[in-house]
């Protein structure tokens, strides 16, 4: 019996993307939480601050990018490093139920929080029942 080899068709291989910087690119782990009024994305991006993170919304694609570099404190000599400098990048597809004008983002201690409010039309509402 001849062993079969599995190959990926050439058309299925994604094209290589040219990057302006030659640094590692990390995919930040995220938690996504949903309530009746919004969806919150919480991304762990150690080393970033409000100046080094960029969030873009193009059509229905929300892209989070961040850049960080490990800096050695003044007067110290680096003798061992396990933490790499590099870039973060992650993208999400948003549905039509998100109010794009109300998106807010904050960062604190390397944790990025993006709040995506739901459009008023899709938020649940309570119907008041009246006695006749």
Phi, psi and omega in degrees: 000134182270126179293141179269141175254144180256125178233153178266130178299148183301326182292336183276349181279123182293149178291145179287134181266131177279130179247141181291335180239144177262079178228159175298147177244122182254144175263110183291137175290144182229155166246138178237123182240140180237136172239185180292335186249345180201171173238132181242129176254124180244116184245132175274113182225071183306138177094352181264159172222185184296339180274339186253006178244141180227135179237125180239145175236112180237112187058248180246019179253117176263119182244130178251127177228144177213151179233136178214153177223135178283125180248136176274127180301150180303138179084002181248155174242129180284120179250342177203137181220124175250348182264123183263148169281156178167201182237153172250146174204133179205143181230147180226145175264125181264143175277173181289345183283355181271132176278098186298328182288341184259007182294134179229149179221142175222155177225139179208125179053041177078012177245118180265132179238119179245120180258122181249097182290144176280148177296147182304327183294333183259355178285140180293148177225148181267134178263124180280131179261128181250146175276146178253000000 
